[in-house]
Amino acid sequence: MSAMTDYLQAVLAMLGPGEERYAAPAAWLSLEEELGRTFPGDYKQIVDAYAPVQINGHLTLSRPASTWWNLGEEIRSASEA
């Protein structure tokens, strides 16, 4: 039987050390309360470590604790459209 892949660790290893400059647990909690949904813990770890960033021109990671590249604003804008 093969071992399960730890995808979070695989992503972190691929991207290298994150700076975690904008990690903000309170901002996540506020956004989750506003939306009535929780985000997966591994997603929040990746965002906290690297966002804001666009990876390989295909994946954009925004964060909830900023006025620019703001995840909450992007979600609200998309849901209004």
C-alpha positions as CSV (number, residue, x, y, z in Angstrom):
1,M,0.0,0.0,0.0
2,S,1.4,3.4,-0.9
3,A,1.6,6.3,1.6
4,M,-0.8,9.2,1.1
5,T,0.8,12.4,-0.3
6,D,0.9,15.3,2.0
7,Y,-0.2,17.9,-0.6
8,L,0.3,20.9,1.8
9,Q,3.9,20.0,2.4
10,A,4.4,19.3,-1.3
11,V,3.1,22.8,-2.2
12,L,5.2,24.4,0.6
13,A,8.3,22.5,-0.6
14,M,7.7,23.5,-4.2
15,L,7.2,27.2,-3.4
16,G,10.0,27.5,-0.9
17,P,10.0,29.3,2.4
18,G,7.1,31.7,2.9
19,E,7.5,35.1,4.5
20,E,4.2,35.0,6.4
21,R,4.3,38.8,6.4
22,Y,0.5,39.2,6.4
23,A,-0.7,36.2,8.4
24,A,-3.8,37.5,10.2
25,P,-6.0,35.0,12.1
26,A,-8.5,37.7,13.1
27,A,-9.0,38.7,9.5
28,W,-9.8,35.1,8.5
29,L,-12.3,34.8,11.4
30,S,-14.0,38.0,10.4
31,L,-14.3,37.0,6.7
32,E,-15.5,33.5,7.6
33,E,-18.2,35.0,10.0
34,E,-19.3,37.4,7.3
35,L,-19.6,34.7,4.7
36,G,-21.0,32.0,7.0
37,R,-18.3,29.6,5.7
38,T,-14.9,28.5,6.8
39,F,-11.9,28.2,4.5
40,P,-9.8,25.0,4.6
41,G,-6.9,25.2,7.0
42,D,-4.3,24.2,4.4
43,Y,-5.6,27.0,2.1
44,K,-5.2,29.6,4.9
45,Q,-1.7,28.3,5.6
46,I,-0.6,28.8,2.0
47,V,-2.3,32.2,1.7
48,D,-0.7,33.3,5.0
49,A,2.7,32.1,3.9
50,Y,2.8,33.6,0.4
51,A,-0.1,36.0,-0.5
52,P,-0.4,38.3,-2.1
53,V,1.1,36.6,-5.1
54,Q,0.4,35.3,-8.6
55,I,2.1,32.0,-9.3
56,N,3.1,31.1,-12.8
57,G,0.6,33.5,-14.2
58,H,-2.3,31.1,-13.4
59,L,-2.9,31.1,-9.7
60,T,-3.6,34.3,-7.8
61,L,-3.6,34.2,-4.0
62,S,-5.3,37.1,-2.2
63,R,-5.5,37.7,1.5
64,P,-8.2,38.9,3.8
65,A,-6.1,41.4,5.8
66,S,-5.3,44.0,3.3
67,T,-6.8,46.9,1.3
68,W,-5.2,45.6,-2.0
69,W,-5.5,42.1,-3.3
70,N,-8.3,41.7,-0.7
71,L,-9.9,38.3,-0.7
72,G,-13.1,39.5,0.9
73,E,-13.6,42.2,-1.7
74,E,-12.9,39.8,-4.5
75,I,-15.5,37.3,-3.2
76,R,-18.1,40.1,-2.7
77,S,-17.4,41.5,-6.2
78,A,-17.7,38.0,-7.8
79,S,-20.9,37.2,-6.0
80,E,-22.5,40.6,-7.0
81,A,-21.7,39.9,-10.7
